[in-house]
Amino acid sequence: MTDTPNVLWIMADQLRFDYLSCYGHPYLHTPHIDALAARGVRFTRTYVQSPVCGPSRMSAYTGRYVRSHGSTWNGMPLRVGEPTLGDHLREAGARAVLVGKTHMIADREGMAWLGIDPASEIGVRVSECGFEPFERDDGLHPDSARQHWSAYDDYLVGLGYKSDNPWEDFANSGLDPDGELMSAWLLKNSRLPANVPEEHSETAYMTNRAMDFMTEAMQGDKPWLCHLSYIKPHWPYIVPAPYHDMYGPEHIVDPIRSQAERGTDHPLLRAYQEARVCRSFSRDHVREHVIPAYMGLIKQLDDNLGRLFAWMDEKGLTENTIIAFTSDHGDYMGDHWMGDKDFYHEVAAKVPLIIADPRPEANATRGTTSDALVEMIDLAPTFMAALGCPAKPHVVEGRDLTPLLHETDGFSRRYAISEHDYSSFEMASALNVAQEDARTVMIFDGRWKYIRCEGFRPVLFDLESDPHELIDLGGSDAPEHEEIRAKMEKALLSWSLQHHTRITATSDVLARQGKAAEIGILIGFWDEAEYEETTGKPFSSLMPVGAAVSRPAIAGNDE
């Protein structure tokens, strides 16, 4: 084994932490992901920096909070000049390669302003979150403004699956008993088998492409990080046979919700509940149609990961590859009378995280769990450290998880932070909230989850006494709750006032700036004696040895 490992960073889209058997699901068995946990560390309190795809991923790829990188929602470009994991790894001589989804939107206006050709090597990196795109596919094609015709569409057409929209007509639609094409955009069609064999589905295809990349990489001598980013189990909720009917209503866990939640007096929570997707998933028959398909997609993902891991074993890659498995956010599935994601209950903001490190230093933690408070931004510095990249705490706000993997000191966190911009959602228009005020931010200390809702009272959950987050204490007049809210608001203010955008100077540079006298800038000294008393150096030391001072000749006075 070489000293520098490779990294396989697997991310599933919209995967709940509790829909894996190693995280406690009673019916959905995921033996291959469980096996990964058995040879690594399973983290039980990992939180995303936003409960929506785009900003969550931009935080993951930069190692920075949403307020720091500025990409607050899907379709919001990541500004030119924002350093990414790929940029850092290239400095260390490693490749950072994408296979799958990023949800990245390029800052084309910024690129044009700087004269960067989008087709150039730099332009491609800037457009792809710093990754080298082996194959990028965000789903939602070919009609989406964010992605048009893709290599996967070509793949389907090459197999004979021809249409103007192969992605939707085959991978994301089904056939009814009469052979009529039924779109999976309609939730009623979720139980149909997808109109494509499993081996040609998006999940199987991306698994194959990851193998293609690793086969190519084995011919080179550079260490690599491969970000294998699966589109599923994100909607449209439909899965190929035989996974479409592996699960039924009898395998659906009861929803986490109460009538008290339904009667909330909080305007924003009430507006969430009244949004279309939340009204839909609050209906039991919708859950009974969608959740079995969602479970089937996860089971299919687990089987494909089993295929991938067996291939890596066969090729000798496992012994020198750190494997990390996670998700960009969860999915409400009707819990708390909500659907999709976009708020901060555990089912949306907490994600699975498993890291299997093959290095001997990790032997003591194999098969263990960690309840450390972890954020998605911690992965970037962890991968940087593994691939030999110097730490950059003035840029990367996450914290290296290596101490938790190797049982050493050096990791601690008091709070996890997550943010959301709901300005383009139904809630903003329903409440007539201006774009600049349509924002929320969560701060969580491991027990108290405090959600600041601009223009409204906060939301507060006590996960110690109320682990299912059914009781909102944000309006409680109990003194202890008032005290907790004040404490969390103060902590949030302290975090928000930190330097989030000062990334061009290291601490060493800043320290030198504070020693102006050492570079010949004297401010406030009265005389030589005061200078010498303060600095401990003779004033004459400011003058170079042997330096002479001469006056310039003045016209008319040169005699």
C-alpha positions as CSV (number, residue, x, y, z in Angstrom):
1,M,0.0,0.0,0.0
2,T,1.3,3.4,-0.9
3,D,1.5,6.2,1.7
4,T,-1.2,8.3,-0.1
5,P,-4.6,6.6,-0.4
6,N,-7.2,7.3,-3.0
7,V,-10.7,8.4,-2.0
8,L,-14.1,7.2,-3.3
9,W,-16.7,9.7,-2.1
10,I,-20.2,8.3,-2.7
11,M,-23.2,10.6,-2.4
12,A,-26.8,9.6,-2.8
13,D,-29.3,12.3,-3.5
14,Q,-32.2,12.8,-1.0
15,L,-31.4,9.6,1.0
16,R,-32.7,9.7,4.6
17,F,-30.3,8.5,7.3
18,D,-32.9,6.1,8.8
19,Y,-33.6,4.3,5.5
20,L,-30.6,2.0,5.9
21,S,-30.5,-1.1,8.0
22,C,-27.3,-0.1,9.8
23,Y,-29.2,3.0,10.9
24,G,-32.1,1.0,12.2
25,H,-34.7,0.6,9.4
26,P,-36.7,-2.6,10.3
27,Y,-37.6,-3.7,6.8
28,L,-35.1,-2.2,4.3
29,H,-32.0,-4.3,4.5
30,T,-28.8,-2.8,3.0
31,P,-26.1,-5.4,3.5
32,H,-23.4,-3.8,1.4
33,I,-23.7,-0.4,3.0
34,D,-23.8,-2.2,6.4
35,A,-20.6,-4.1,5.5
36,L,-18.9,-0.7,4.7
37,A,-20.0,0.5,8.2
38,A,-18.6,-2.7,9.7
39,R,-15.1,-1.8,8.4
40,G,-15.3,1.9,9.1
41,V,-16.9,4.4,11.3
42,R,-20.6,5.2,11.2
43,F,-21.4,8.7,12.3
44,T,-24.8,9.2,13.9
45,R,-25.0,13.0,14.1
46,T,-24.0,14.4,10.7
47,Y,-25.8,17.6,9.4
48,V,-25.9,19.3,6.0
49,Q,-25.3,23.0,5.6
50,S,-28.6,23.4,3.8
51,P,-31.6,21.0,3.4
52,V,-31.7,21.4,-0.3
53,C,-29.5,20.0,-3.1
54,G,-27.5,22.9,-4.6
55,P,-26.4,24.9,-1.5
56,S,-25.7,21.6,0.4
57,R,-23.5,20.4,-2.3
58,M,-21.7,23.7,-2.7
59,S,-20.9,23.6,1.0
60,A,-19.6,20.0,0.6
61,Y,-17.4,20.9,-2.4
62,T,-16.0,24.0,-0.8
63,G,-15.9,23.0,2.8
64,R,-17.6,26.3,3.6
65,Y,-20.9,27.5,5.0
66,V,-23.7,28.7,2.7
67,R,-23.3,32.3,3.9
68,S,-19.6,32.0,3.0
69,H,-19.9,30.7,-0.6
70,G,-23.1,32.5,-1.4
71,S,-24.8,29.9,-3.5
72,T,-28.0,29.9,-1.4
73,W,-30.4,27.8,-3.6
74,N,-30.6,25.6,-6.7
75,G,-29.6,27.5,-9.8
76,M,-27.6,30.1,-7.8
77,P,-24.1,30.2,-9.4
78,L,-21.1,29.4,-7.3
79,R,-19.0,32.6,-7.9
80,V,-15.8,32.6,-9.8
81,G,-12.9,32.5,-7.4
82,E,-14.6,30.4,-4.7
83,P,-11.9,27.8,-3.9
84,T,-13.1,24.2,-4.1
85,L,-11.9,20.8,-2.9
86,G,-10.7,20.0,-6.4
87,D,-8.6,23.2,-6.5
88,H,-6.9,22.3,-3.2
89,L,-6.2,18.7,-4.2
90,R,-4.7,19.6,-7.6
91,E,-2.1,21.7,-5.6
92,A,-1.2,18.5,-3.8
93,G,-0.8,16.6,-7.1
94,A,-4.0,14.6,-6.8
95,R,-6.9,14.4,-9.3
96,A,-10.5,15.3,-8.3
97,V,-12.9,13.6,-10.6
98,L,-16.7,13.7,-10.9
99,V,-18.9,10.8,-11.9
100,G,-22.6,11.9,-11.6
101,K,-24.4,14.9,-10.1
102,T,-23.2,18.2,-8.6
103,H,-26.1,20.6,-9.1
104,M,-23.4,23.2,-9.9
105,I,-24.3,26.3,-11.8
106,A,-21.4,28.1,-13.4
107,D,-20.9,31.8,-12.8
108,R,-20.7,32.6,-16.6
109,E,-21.1,36.3,-16.0
110,G,-18.1,36.3,-13.7
111,M,-16.1,34.2,-16.2
112,A,-16.9,36.6,-19.0
113,W,-15.8,39.5,-16.8
114,L,-12.5,37.8,-16.2
115,G,-12.1,36.7,-19.8
116,I,-12.2,33.0,-19.0
117,D,-13.2,30.8,-21.9
118,P,-15.8,28.2,-20.5
119,A,-14.3,25.6,-22.9
120,S,-10.7,26.1,-21.6
121,E,-9.2,23.9,-18.9
122,I,-9.7,26.5,-16.3
123,G,-13.2,27.3,-17.6
124,V,-14.2,23.7,-17.3
125,R,-13.0,23.4,-13.7
126,V,-14.7,26.7,-12.7
127,S,-17.9,25.3,-14.3
128,E,-17.7,22.0,-12.5
129,C,-17.1,22.8,-8.9
130,G,-13.4,22.3,-9.4
131,F,-13.9,18.7,-10.5
132,E,-12.5,17.1,-13.6
133,P,-15.8,15.9,-15.2
134,F,-15.3,12.3,-16.2
135,E,-19.1,12.2,-16.5
136,R,-21.5,14.8,-15.2
137,D,-25.2,14.1,-15.0
138,D,-27.6,16.1,-12.8
139,G,-30.7,14.3,-14.0
140,L,-33.7,16.5,-15.1
141,H,-32.9,16.4,-18.8
142,P,-33.1,17.1,-21.7
143,D,-35.7,19.8,-21.2
144,S,-34.3,21.4,-18.1
145,A,-32.5,24.7,-18.5
146,R,-29.8,23.4,-16.1
147,Q,-29.0,20.3,-18.2
148,H,-29.7,19.3,-21.7
149,W,-29.0,16.1,-23.7
150,S,-26.5,13.9,-21.8
151,A,-24.2,11.0,-22.4
152,Y,-26.8,8.8,-20.6
153,D,-29.4,9.8,-23.2
154,D,-26.9,8.8,-25.9
155,Y,-26.3,5.5,-24.0
156,L,-30.1,4.7,-24.0
157,V,-30.5,5.7,-27.7
158,G,-27.5,3.4,-28.6
159,L,-29.4,0.5,-26.9
160,G,-32.5,1.2,-29.0
161,Y,-34.4,3.3,-26.4
162,K,-35.1,6.1,-28.8
163,S,-37.2,9.2,-28.1
164,D,-36.9,13.0,-27.8
165,N,-36.5,12.5,-24.1
166,P,-35.0,9.1,-23.3
167,W,-34.2,10.0,-19.7
168,E,-37.9,10.7,-18.9
169,D,-39.6,8.2,-21.3
170,F,-37.5,5.2,-20.2
171,A,-35.6,5.7,-17.0
172,N,-38.3,7.8,-15.3
173,S,-41.6,6.6,-16.7
174,G,-43.4,3.3,-16.6
175,L,-46.0,1.4,-18.7
176,D,-49.5,0.7,-17.5
177,P,-51.2,-2.6,-18.2
178,D,-52.3,-1.3,-21.6
179,G,-48.8,-0.4,-22.6
180,E,-49.4,3.4,-22.2
181,L,-46.4,5.5,-21.1
182,M,-47.0,6.9,-17.6
183,S,-44.7,9.6,-16.3
184,A,-43.1,9.2,-12.8
185,W,-43.6,12.9,-12.3
186,L,-47.1,11.9,-11.2
187,L,-46.8,10.2,-7.9
188,K,-49.7,7.8,-8.7
189,N,-47.3,6.0,-11.1
190,S,-44.5,5.4,-8.6
191,R,-45.4,1.7,-8.1
192,L,-44.9,0.9,-11.8
193,P,-41.6,-0.6,-12.9
194,A,-39.4,1.9,-14.7
195,N,-39.5,1.5,-18.5
196,V,-35.9,0.3,-18.7
197,P,-34.1,-2.8,-17.4
198,E,-32.3,-2.4,-14.2
199,E,-28.9,-2.9,-15.8
200,H,-29.5,0.2,-18.0
201,S,-30.9,2.4,-15.2
202,E,-29.3,5.6,-14.0
203,T,-27.9,3.9,-10.9
204,A,-26.4,1.0,-12.7
205,Y,-25.0,3.2,-15.4
206,M,-23.2,5.6,-13.0
207,T,-21.8,2.6,-11.1
208,N,-20.3,1.3,-14.4
209,R,-18.9,4.8,-15.2
210,A,-17.2,4.8,-11.8
211,M,-15.5,1.5,-12.7
212,D,-14.5,3.0,-16.0
213,F,-12.8,5.9,-14.3
214,M,-11.0,3.7,-11.8
215,T,-9.8,1.4,-14.6
216,E,-8.4,4.5,-16.4
217,A,-6.9,5.9,-13.2
218,M,-5.0,2.6,-12.5
219,Q,-2.9,3.3,-15.6
220,G,-1.6,6.6,-14.0
221,D,0.5,7.4,-11.1
222,K,-1.5,10.2,-9.5
223,P,-3.6,9.7,-6.3
224,W,-7.3,10.5,-7.0
225,L,-10.6,11.4,-5.4
226,C,-13.6,10.1,-7.3
227,H,-16.9,11.8,-6.4
228,L,-19.5,9.2,-7.4
229,S,-22.7,11.1,-7.0
230,Y,-25.9,9.1,-7.6
231,I,-29.1,10.8,-8.8
232,K,-31.4,8.5,-6.9
233,P,-33.3,8.0,-4.7
234,H,-34.3,11.6,-5.5
235,W,-37.6,12.1,-7.3
236,P,-39.0,11.1,-9.8
237,Y,-39.8,8.2,-7.6
238,I,-39.7,5.1,-9.9
239,V,-37.4,2.1,-9.9
240,P,-36.9,-0.8,-12.4
241,A,-38.1,-4.4,-11.8
242,P,-37.6,-6.3,-9.7
243,Y,-37.2,-3.5,-7.1
244,H,-40.6,-1.9,-7.9
245,D,-42.6,-4.5,-5.9
246,M,-40.1,-5.6,-3.3
247,Y,-41.9,-3.5,-0.7
248,G,-45.5,-2.7,0.0
249,P,-47.6,-0.8,2.6
250,E,-46.7,-3.4,5.2
251,H,-43.1,-2.2,5.1
252,I,-43.9,1.4,5.6
253,V,-42.9,2.8,9.0
254,D,-45.6,5.0,10.6
255,P,-45.1,8.7,10.0
256,I,-43.5,10.9,12.6
257,R,-46.1,13.5,13.2
258,S,-48.8,14.7,15.7
259,Q,-52.0,16.6,15.5
260,A,-50.4,19.3,17.6
261,E,-48.0,19.9,14.8
262,R,-50.9,20.2,12.4
263,G,-52.4,22.9,14.5
264,T,-49.2,25.0,14.8
265,D,-49.5,28.8,15.3
266,H,-46.2,29.4,13.5
267,P,-47.0,31.2,10.2
268,L,-44.0,29.8,8.4
269,L,-44.5,26.2,9.5
270,R,-48.1,26.4,8.6
271,A,-47.2,27.8,5.2
272,Y,-44.8,24.8,4.7
273,Q,-47.6,22.4,5.5
274,E,-49.9,24.1,3.0
275,A,-47.3,23.9,0.1
276,R,-48.4,21.4,-2.6
277,V,-45.7,18.8,-1.9
278,C,-46.5,18.8,1.8
279,R,-50.2,18.5,1.3
280,S,-49.6,15.6,-1.0
281,F,-47.3,13.6,1.2
282,S,-49.6,14.2,4.2
283,R,-52.1,11.9,2.5
284,D,-51.6,8.2,3.5
285,H,-52.3,6.9,0.0
286,V,-49.5,9.0,-1.4
287,R,-47.1,7.6,1.1
288,E,-48.3,4.1,0.3
289,H,-47.5,4.7,-3.4
290,V,-44.2,6.5,-3.0
291,I,-42.4,5.0,-0.1
292,P,-42.2,1.4,-1.5
293,A,-40.6,2.9,-4.7
294,Y,-38.2,5.0,-2.6
295,M,-37.2,1.9,-0.6
296,G,-36.7,0.0,-3.9
297,L,-34.4,2.7,-5.2
298,I,-32.3,2.5,-2.0
299,K,-32.2,-1.3,-2.3
300,Q,-31.1,-1.0,-5.9
301,L,-28.4,1.4,-4.9
302,D,-27.2,-1.0,-2.2
303,D,-27.0,-3.8,-4.7
304,N,-25.0,-1.7,-7.1
305,L,-22.6,-0.6,-4.4
306,G,-22.2,-4.3,-3.6
307,R,-21.2,-4.9,-7.2
308,L,-18.8,-1.9,-7.2
309,F,-17.2,-3.0,-3.9
310,A,-16.7,-6.6,-5.2
311,W,-15.1,-5.2,-8.3
312,M,-12.8,-3.0,-6.3
313,D,-11.8,-6.0,-4.2
314,E,-11.0,-7.9,-7.3
315,K,-8.8,-5.1,-8.7
316,G,-6.9,-4.6,-5.5
317,L,-8.3,-1.0,-5.0
318,T,-10.0,-1.6,-1.7
319,E,-6.8,-1.8,0.3
320,N,-5.7,1.7,-0.7
321,T,-9.0,3.6,-1.1
322,I,-10.8,5.5,1.6
323,I,-14.6,5.1,1.0
324,A,-17.0,7.7,2.3
325,F,-20.8,7.3,1.9
326,T,-23.3,10.0,2.6
327,S,-26.3,12.0,1.2
328,D,-26.9,15.7,0.4
329,H,-30.1,15.8,2.6
330,G,-33.0,13.7,3.5
331,D,-36.7,13.5,2.6
332,Y,-39.8,14.1,4.7
333,M,-42.0,11.5,3.2
334,G,-45.0,12.9,5.1
335,D,-43.3,13.2,8.5
336,H,-44.3,16.3,10.3
337,W,-47.0,16.8,7.7
338,M,-44.4,17.7,5.1
339,G,-42.9,16.4,1.9
340,D,-39.6,16.8,0.0
341,K,-36.9,18.5,2.2
342,D,-36.3,22.2,2.8
343,F,-36.6,22.4,6.7
344,Y,-34.5,21.2,9.6
345,H,-36.2,18.2,11.2
346,E,-33.8,15.2,11.6
347,V,-35.3,13.4,8.6
348,A,-34.3,16.3,6.3
349,A,-31.2,17.9,7.8
350,K,-29.4,14.8,9.3
351,V,-27.7,12.4,6.8
352,P,-25.9,9.1,6.9
353,L,-22.1,9.2,7.0
354,I,-19.9,6.2,6.8
355,I,-16.1,6.4,6.3
356,A,-14.0,3.3,5.8
357,D,-10.3,4.2,6.0
358,P,-8.0,1.3,5.1
359,R,-4.9,2.7,6.7
360,P,-3.6,0.8,9.8
361,E,-4.1,3.9,12.0
362,A,-7.9,3.3,11.6
363,N,-7.8,-0.3,12.8
364,A,-9.0,0.6,16.3
365,T,-12.2,2.3,15.1
366,R,-13.4,-0.3,12.6
367,G,-17.1,-1.2,13.1
368,T,-17.6,1.6,15.6
369,T,-20.1,4.5,15.8
370,S,-19.3,8.1,16.6
371,D,-21.9,10.5,18.0
372,A,-19.6,13.5,17.5
373,L,-21.4,16.5,16.1
374,V,-20.3,16.5,12.4
375,E,-21.0,18.8,9.4
376,M,-20.9,18.0,5.7
377,I,-18.2,20.6,5.3
378,D,-15.9,18.4,7.4
379,L,-15.4,16.0,4.5
380,A,-13.3,18.4,2.4
381,P,-10.5,18.9,5.0
382,T,-10.6,15.2,5.8
383,F,-10.0,14.3,2.2
384,M,-7.4,17.0,1.8
385,A,-5.4,15.7,4.8
386,A,-5.6,12.1,3.4
387,L,-4.3,13.2,0.0
388,G,-1.4,15.2,1.4
389,C,-2.9,18.7,1.0
390,P,-1.8,21.2,3.7
391,A,-4.6,22.4,5.9
392,K,-6.2,25.8,4.9
393,P,-8.2,26.9,7.9
394,H,-8.4,30.5,6.5
395,V,-10.4,29.1,3.6
396,V,-12.0,25.8,4.6
397,E,-14.4,26.1,7.5
398,G,-14.9,22.4,8.1
399,R,-12.9,20.3,10.5
400,D,-10.7,17.3,9.7
401,L,-12.4,14.1,10.9
402,T,-9.1,12.1,10.9
403,P,-8.9,12.3,14.7
404,L,-12.2,10.5,14.9
405,L,-11.1,7.8,12.4
406,H,-7.7,7.3,14.1
407,E,-8.7,7.8,17.7
408,T,-6.5,10.8,18.3
409,D,-7.2,14.2,19.8
410,G,-8.0,17.2,17.7
411,F,-11.7,17.2,16.8
412,S,-14.5,19.0,18.6
413,R,-17.6,21.0,17.8
414,R,-20.2,22.8,19.9
415,Y,-22.7,23.6,17.2
416,A,-23.9,22.5,13.7
417,I,-25.2,25.1,11.4
418,S,-27.7,24.8,8.4
419,E,-29.3,27.5,6.3
420,H,-32.1,27.8,3.8
421,D,-33.3,30.4,1.3
422,Y,-37.0,29.9,0.6
423,S,-37.5,33.0,-1.5
424,S,-38.6,31.0,-4.6
425,F,-40.9,28.7,-2.7
426,E,-44.7,28.9,-2.2
427,M,-44.2,29.9,1.5
428,A,-42.6,33.2,0.5
429,S,-45.4,34.2,-1.8
430,A,-48.1,32.9,0.6
431,L,-46.7,35.0,3.5
432,N,-45.7,38.0,1.2
433,V,-42.1,37.7,2.5
434,A,-39.6,39.7,0.5
435,Q,-36.7,37.9,-1.2
436,E,-34.1,39.3,1.1
437,D,-36.0,38.2,4.2
438,A,-37.0,34.7,3.1
439,R,-34.3,32.9,5.0
440,T,-34.0,30.6,8.0
441,V,-30.9,29.3,9.8
442,M,-30.6,26.4,12.2
443,I,-28.1,26.0,15.1
444,F,-27.9,22.7,16.9
445,D,-25.8,21.8,20.0
446,G,-26.6,18.1,20.1
447,R,-29.7,18.7,22.3
448,W,-31.3,22.0,21.5
449,K,-32.2,22.7,17.9
450,Y,-32.9,26.4,17.4
451,I,-34.3,27.8,14.1
452,R,-34.2,31.5,13.4
453,C,-37.0,32.5,11.1
454,E,-36.5,36.0,9.8
455,G,-39.6,38.1,10.6
456,F,-41.2,35.4,12.7
457,R,-40.7,33.8,16.1
458,P,-38.1,31.1,16.3
459,V,-38.7,27.4,16.4
460,L,-37.1,25.3,19.2
461,F,-36.9,21.6,19.7
462,D,-35.4,19.7,22.7
463,L,-34.2,16.4,21.2
464,E,-33.4,15.0,24.7
465,S,-37.1,15.0,25.9
466,D,-38.6,15.1,22.4
467,P,-36.4,13.1,20.0
468,H,-39.1,13.1,17.3
469,E,-39.3,16.9,17.3
470,L,-43.1,17.0,17.8
471,I,-43.2,19.9,20.3
472,D,-42.2,23.3,19.2
473,L,-40.9,25.3,22.2
474,G,-40.1,28.4,20.2
475,G,-43.1,30.3,21.7
476,S,-43.0,28.8,25.2
477,D,-42.9,31.3,28.0
478,A,-41.3,28.9,30.4
479,P,-38.2,30.7,31.8
480,E,-35.9,27.8,31.0
481,H,-37.0,27.9,27.3
482,E,-36.5,31.7,27.2
483,E,-33.0,31.2,28.5
484,I,-32.2,28.6,25.9
485,R,-33.5,30.7,23.1
486,A,-31.4,33.6,24.2
487,K,-28.3,31.4,24.5
488,M,-28.8,29.9,21.0
489,E,-29.5,33.3,19.5
490,K,-26.3,34.6,21.0
491,A,-24.4,31.7,19.7
492,L,-25.8,32.2,16.2
493,L,-24.9,35.9,16.3
494,S,-21.3,35.0,17.4
495,W,-21.1,32.5,14.5
496,S,-22.5,35.0,11.9
497,L,-20.1,37.7,12.9
498,Q,-17.0,35.6,12.3
499,H,-14.7,36.1,9.3
500,H,-16.5,34.1,6.6
501,T,-15.1,35.7,3.5
502,R,-11.5,36.6,4.5
503,I,-9.8,33.8,2.5
504,T,-6.8,35.5,0.9
505,A,-4.5,35.7,3.9
506,T,-3.2,33.0,6.2
507,S,-2.9,33.5,9.9
508,D,0.9,33.9,9.4
509,V,0.3,36.8,7.0
510,L,-2.2,38.4,9.4
511,A,0.3,38.0,12.3
512,R,3.0,39.8,10.3
513,Q,0.6,42.6,9.5
514,G,0.4,43.2,13.3
515,K,4.2,43.7,13.5
516,A,4.4,46.9,11.4
517,A,7.6,48.0,13.2
518,E,9.4,45.0,11.8
519,I,8.9,46.2,8.3
520,G,9.9,49.8,9.0
521,I,6.4,51.2,9.7
522,L,6.5,53.2,12.9
523,I,3.2,54.4,14.2
524,G,2.9,56.3,17.5
525,F,6.5,56.2,18.8
526,W,7.6,59.5,20.4
527,D,11.3,59.0,20.3
528,E,14.2,56.6,19.9
529,A,14.1,55.6,23.5
530,E,10.4,54.6,23.4
531,Y,11.0,52.6,20.3
532,E,14.0,50.7,21.8
533,E,12.1,50.1,25.1
534,T,9.1,48.7,23.2
535,T,10.8,46.5,20.6
536,G,14.0,45.7,22.5
537,K,16.0,46.7,19.4
538,P,18.2,49.7,18.8
539,F,16.7,52.3,16.6
540,S,19.7,52.3,14.5
541,S,18.9,48.7,13.4
542,L,16.2,50.1,11.1
543,M,19.0,51.5,9.0
544,P,20.9,49.1,6.8
545,V,24.6,48.6,7.9
546,G,26.8,51.1,6.1
547,A,23.9,53.1,4.7
548,A,24.7,56.7,3.8
549,V,22.3,59.6,3.5
550,S,22.9,62.2,0.9
551,R,21.0,65.3,0.0
552,P,20.2,65.9,-3.7
553,A,21.8,68.8,-5.3
554,I,19.6,71.9,-5.6
555,A,19.8,74.1,-8.7
556,G,21.6,77.3,-7.9
557,N,23.2,75.9,-4.7
558,D,25.7,73.5,-6.1
559,E,28.8,75.6,-5.5
